[in-house]
């Protein structure tokens, strides 16, 4: 039986592993099907402290992984297929086997919803982004398109206007779903050009390895057009990777794991960190912070409870 098992990698999972390993808990980390999480799909990260010149996402995650291993974390390149949190020790199923643990740290992250276009996938991190907070700086004096009509999309569009020369907001209907305050701000912003009833057909140019334009059509008339752009932001929602824990842990309406008193979940001895429990910030440095907290919470739980 292990002291702690960590499900998921990325800044939350690897940070939790670093702290748990340094505390002598010899954590087992299941990386999942995307080792390093969403950051490995990002080219340059310029807002993670300690890297004044920026760092590629893959390099940052690889460094965190090495640091966790240096202190004794065992990392398994496997995806967890099931958990049993109904009794102790907790059971984690992966790779055809079952491991048991006194505590469990969940760092399965989340993912931005996408349009489902092949070109969107091919150009992700090369002009396609789902985080203006992360990438707006790269679009100084350039033209970008944002897809969406909710509060998140409008907030991203508003942020982008601080850098971009122009923001084209593509809305699939003829109304904005965002709050009145957010709608009023966007409608008054001279840098934002709203295109109503527009659906995206293709993002160009995957062969060139960068975003050069977006092909759209009008939902009412069917008229097609092509808009030259430098960046593309589909902001149509976000979902946590919490399906494994549905029915075993308390989740909010959107599926985020609810935490309280630090990173504790509704089951004593189970802790959650990173984007799987963060519907608001979803930043690498914030995820790393909660990974630290989850590991310290797990250590405290082990010291004060016996199995």
C-alpha positions as CSV (number, residue, x, y, z in Angstrom):
1,X,0.0,0.0,0.0
2,X,1.3,3.4,-1.0
3,X,1.2,6.6,1.0
4,X,0.0,8.6,-1.9
5,X,-1.0,8.1,-5.5
6,X,-1.2,11.1,-7.9
7,X,-3.5,10.9,-10.9
8,X,-2.4,13.3,-13.6
9,X,0.6,15.2,-14.6
10,X,1.0,18.9,-15.6
11,X,2.1,21.6,-13.3
12,X,-0.4,20.5,-10.5
13,X,0.5,16.8,-10.6
14,X,4.2,17.3,-10.9
15,X,4.4,19.9,-8.2
16,X,2.4,17.6,-5.9
17,X,4.8,14.8,-6.8
18,X,7.9,17.0,-5.9
19,X,6.5,18.0,-2.5
20,X,5.3,14.4,-1.7
21,X,8.6,12.9,-2.7
22,X,10.7,15.4,-0.7
23,X,8.5,14.5,2.3
24,X,9.4,10.9,1.9
25,X,6.0,9.7,0.7
26,X,7.4,8.0,-2.4
27,X,4.4,9.0,-4.6
28,X,3.3,7.0,-7.6
29,X,2.3,9.4,-10.4
30,X,0.0,8.2,-13.3
31,X,0.8,10.6,-16.1
32,X,-2.3,9.8,-18.3
33,X,-2.5,9.9,-22.0
34,X,-1.0,13.4,-22.3
35,X,2.1,13.5,-20.2
36,X,2.7,17.0,-18.9
37,X,-0.9,18.1,-19.6
38,X,-2.1,21.0,-21.7
39,X,1.1,22.9,-21.4
40,X,2.9,20.5,-23.7
41,X,0.7,21.8,-26.5
42,X,1.9,25.4,-25.9
43,X,4.9,26.7,-27.7
44,X,6.2,29.5,-25.4
45,X,5.2,30.3,-21.8
46,X,6.1,33.8,-20.8
47,X,4.2,34.2,-17.5
48,X,5.6,31.4,-15.4
49,X,7.8,33.0,-12.7
50,X,11.5,32.4,-13.0
51,X,11.8,32.4,-16.8
52,X,12.3,36.0,-18.0
53,X,12.9,34.9,-21.6
54,X,10.0,32.4,-21.6
55,X,10.2,28.7,-21.9
56,X,8.5,26.1,-24.2
57,X,5.7,24.3,-22.5
58,X,7.3,20.9,-23.2
59,X,10.6,22.0,-21.6
60,X,8.9,23.3,-18.5
61,X,6.9,20.1,-18.0
62,X,10.0,17.9,-18.7
63,X,12.0,19.8,-16.1
64,X,9.2,19.4,-13.5
65,X,9.1,15.7,-14.2
66,X,12.8,15.3,-13.8
67,X,12.7,17.2,-10.5
68,X,9.9,14.9,-9.2
69,X,11.9,11.8,-10.2
70,X,15.1,13.3,-8.6
71,X,13.4,13.2,-5.2
72,X,12.0,9.7,-5.6
73,X,8.7,9.9,-7.3
74,X,7.7,6.9,-9.4
75,X,6.2,8.0,-12.7
76,X,4.0,5.6,-14.7
77,X,3.2,6.4,-18.3
78,X,-0.3,4.9,-17.9
79,X,-3.9,6.2,-17.9
80,X,-6.1,5.4,-14.9
81,X,-9.2,3.6,-15.9
82,X,-11.1,3.4,-12.6
83,X,-11.0,4.3,-8.9
84,X,-12.7,3.0,-5.8
85,X,-13.1,5.6,-3.1
86,X,-15.8,3.8,-1.1
87,X,-13.4,2.1,1.3
88,X,-9.9,2.4,2.5
89,X,-7.3,1.9,1.3
90,X,-8.3,3.7,-2.0
91,X,-8.0,1.6,-5.1
92,X,-6.7,2.9,-8.4
93,X,-6.9,0.8,-11.6
94,X,-4.5,1.3,-14.5
95,X,-2.5,-0.8,-16.9
96,X,-4.5,-3.9,-16.1
97,X,-3.5,-3.8,-12.4
98,X,-4.7,-2.2,-9.1
99,X,-2.7,-0.1,-6.7
100,X,-3.8,0.8,-3.2
101,X,-3.1,4.1,-1.3
102,X,-3.7,5.8,2.0
103,X,-4.3,9.1,0.2
104,X,-5.1,10.2,-3.3
105,X,-4.3,13.4,-5.1
106,X,-6.3,14.2,-8.3
107,X,-4.6,16.4,-10.9
108,X,-6.4,15.3,-14.0
109,X,-6.8,18.9,-15.3
110,X,-9.3,20.0,-17.8
111,X,-9.6,20.9,-21.5
112,X,-11.0,23.8,-23.5
113,X,-13.8,22.8,-25.8
114,X,-12.9,23.1,-29.4
115,X,-14.7,23.5,-32.7
116,X,-13.5,20.1,-33.9
117,X,-11.7,21.2,-37.0
118,X,-8.6,19.3,-38.2
119,X,-6.9,22.7,-38.9
120,X,-7.7,23.8,-35.4
121,X,-5.7,20.9,-34.0
122,X,-2.9,21.3,-36.5
123,X,-2.4,24.9,-35.6
124,X,-2.9,24.7,-31.9
125,X,0.0,26.6,-30.3
126,X,0.9,28.0,-33.7
127,X,-1.7,30.8,-33.8
128,X,-4.6,28.9,-32.3
129,X,-5.0,29.4,-28.6
130,X,-7.7,29.0,-26.0
131,X,-6.1,31.4,-23.4
132,X,-5.8,35.1,-24.1
133,X,-4.3,35.6,-20.7
134,X,-1.5,33.3,-21.7
135,X,-1.0,34.4,-25.3
136,X,-2.3,37.9,-25.9
137,X,1.1,39.4,-25.7
138,X,2.2,37.6,-28.9
139,X,-0.4,39.6,-30.9
140,X,0.7,43.2,-30.5
141,X,-0.6,45.3,-33.3
142,X,-2.0,42.2,-35.1
143,X,-5.5,41.1,-36.0
144,X,-7.1,38.2,-34.1
145,X,-10.5,36.4,-34.2
146,X,-12.4,35.2,-31.1
147,X,-15.2,32.7,-31.4
148,X,-18.0,32.8,-28.8
149,X,-20.7,34.9,-27.3
150,X,-20.5,34.2,-23.5
151,X,-18.8,36.0,-20.7
152,X,-15.5,34.1,-21.1
153,X,-15.3,34.9,-24.9
154,X,-16.1,38.5,-24.3
155,X,-13.5,38.8,-21.5
156,X,-10.9,37.2,-23.7
157,X,-11.8,39.6,-26.5
158,X,-11.6,42.6,-24.2
159,X,-8.2,41.5,-22.9
160,X,-6.9,41.0,-26.5
161,X,-7.7,44.6,-27.4
162,X,-5.0,45.7,-25.0
163,X,-2.4,44.3,-27.5
164,X,-4.1,43.5,-30.8
165,X,-4.8,46.2,-33.4
166,X,-8.2,44.6,-34.0
167,X,-10.3,41.8,-32.6
168,X,-13.0,40.2,-34.7
169,X,-15.7,38.5,-32.6
170,X,-17.4,35.7,-34.4
171,X,-20.8,35.0,-32.9
172,X,-22.9,32.1,-34.1
173,X,-26.2,33.8,-33.4
174,X,-27.5,37.4,-33.4
175,X,-27.3,37.8,-29.6
176,X,-24.6,37.8,-27.0
177,X,-25.1,35.4,-24.1
178,X,-22.8,37.3,-21.7
179,X,-23.9,39.5,-18.8
180,X,-25.2,43.0,-19.6
181,X,-22.1,44.7,-18.1
182,X,-19.9,42.6,-20.3
183,X,-22.0,43.2,-23.4
184,X,-22.0,46.9,-22.9
185,X,-18.2,47.0,-22.5
186,X,-17.7,45.0,-25.7
187,X,-20.2,47.0,-27.8
188,X,-18.5,50.2,-26.8
189,X,-15.0,49.0,-27.6
190,X,-13.8,50.5,-30.9
191,X,-11.2,47.7,-31.4
192,X,-13.9,45.0,-31.5
193,X,-15.7,44.1,-34.7
194,X,-18.6,41.8,-34.1
195,X,-19.7,39.5,-36.9
196,X,-23.2,38.1,-36.2
197,X,-24.5,34.6,-37.3
198,X,-21.1,33.4,-38.3
199,X,-19.9,29.8,-38.3
200,X,-16.2,28.8,-38.8
201,X,-15.5,26.4,-41.7
202,X,-11.7,26.3,-41.7
203,X,-8.6,28.0,-40.2
204,X,-5.7,28.7,-42.6
205,X,-3.0,27.8,-43.1
206,X,-2.0,24.5,-41.7
207,X,0.5,23.8,-44.5
208,X,2.3,27.1,-43.6
209,X,2.3,26.2,-40.0
210,X,0.7,29.4,-38.9
211,X,-2.7,31.2,-38.8
212,X,-3.2,33.4,-41.8
213,X,-7.0,33.6,-42.2
214,X,-10.3,32.1,-41.2
215,X,-13.1,30.8,-43.6
216,X,-16.6,31.4,-42.3
217,X,-20.2,31.3,-43.6
218,X,-23.3,33.1,-42.5
219,X,-25.7,30.9,-40.6
220,X,-28.7,32.6,-42.2
221,X,-27.7,33.4,-45.7
222,X,-25.0,30.7,-46.2
223,X,-22.7,33.4,-47.7
224,X,-19.1,32.4,-47.4
225,X,-16.1,34.7,-46.8
226,X,-12.5,34.6,-45.8
227,X,-11.0,37.0,-43.2
228,X,-7.2,37.6,-42.9
229,X,-6.1,37.1,-39.3
230,X,-2.9,36.4,-37.3
231,X,-4.4,34.6,-34.3
232,X,-7.5,32.5,-33.6
233,X,-9.2,32.0,-30.2
234,X,-12.1,29.6,-29.9
235,X,-13.6,30.4,-26.5
236,X,-16.6,28.2,-26.4
237,X,-16.3,26.6,-23.0
238,X,-14.1,24.5,-20.7
239,X,-14.6,21.2,-19.1
240,X,-12.7,19.4,-16.3
241,X,-11.5,15.8,-16.6
242,X,-13.5,14.6,-13.7
243,X,-15.5,11.7,-15.2
244,X,-13.6,9.1,-13.3
245,X,-14.9,10.6,-10.0
246,X,-18.5,11.2,-10.8
247,X,-20.7,9.6,-8.2
248,X,-17.8,9.2,-5.8
249,X,-16.8,12.8,-5.2
250,X,-18.9,16.0,-4.9
251,X,-18.8,18.0,-8.1
252,X,-20.3,21.3,-9.0
253,X,-22.8,21.7,-11.8
254,X,-20.1,22.0,-14.4
255,X,-18.3,18.9,-13.2
256,X,-15.4,20.6,-11.3
257,X,-14.4,18.8,-8.1
258,X,-15.4,20.8,-5.1
259,X,-12.6,21.4,-2.5
260,X,-12.8,22.9,0.9
261,X,-10.4,23.8,3.7
262,X,-7.4,23.7,1.3
263,X,-7.5,21.0,-1.4
264,X,-9.7,18.5,0.5
265,X,-12.6,16.9,-1.4
266,X,-15.8,15.4,0.0
267,X,-13.9,12.1,0.7
268,X,-11.4,12.3,3.6
269,X,-7.9,11.5,2.3
270,X,-8.7,12.5,-1.3
271,X,-7.4,15.8,-2.5
272,X,-7.7,17.7,-5.8
273,X,-5.6,20.3,-7.4
274,X,-5.2,22.2,-10.7
275,X,-7.7,22.8,-13.4
276,X,-10.0,19.8,-12.4
277,X,-11.1,21.9,-9.4
278,X,-10.4,25.5,-10.7
279,X,-13.2,26.9,-12.8
280,X,-11.8,30.5,-12.6
281,X,-8.1,31.0,-13.0
282,X,-6.8,28.0,-15.0
283,X,-3.2,29.2,-15.0
284,X,0.0,27.1,-14.8
285,X,1.3,28.9,-11.7
286,X,-2.0,28.7,-10.0
287,X,-2.2,24.9,-10.7
288,X,1.3,24.5,-9.3
289,X,0.3,26.3,-6.1
290,X,-2.6,24.0,-5.5
291,X,-0.4,21.0,-6.3
292,X,1.8,22.1,-3.4
293,X,-1.2,22.6,-1.1
294,X,-2.7,19.2,-2.0
295,X,0.6,17.4,-1.2
296,X,1.0,19.2,2.1
297,X,-2.7,18.4,3.0
298,X,-2.0,14.7,2.1
299,X,1.1,14.7,4.3
300,X,-0.9,16.2,7.2
301,X,-3.7,13.7,6.8
302,X,-1.2,10.7,6.8
303,X,0.5,12.0,10.0
304,X,-2.9,12.4,11.8
305,X,-4.7,9.2,10.6
306,X,-3.9,5.5,10.7
307,X,-5.3,2.9,8.4
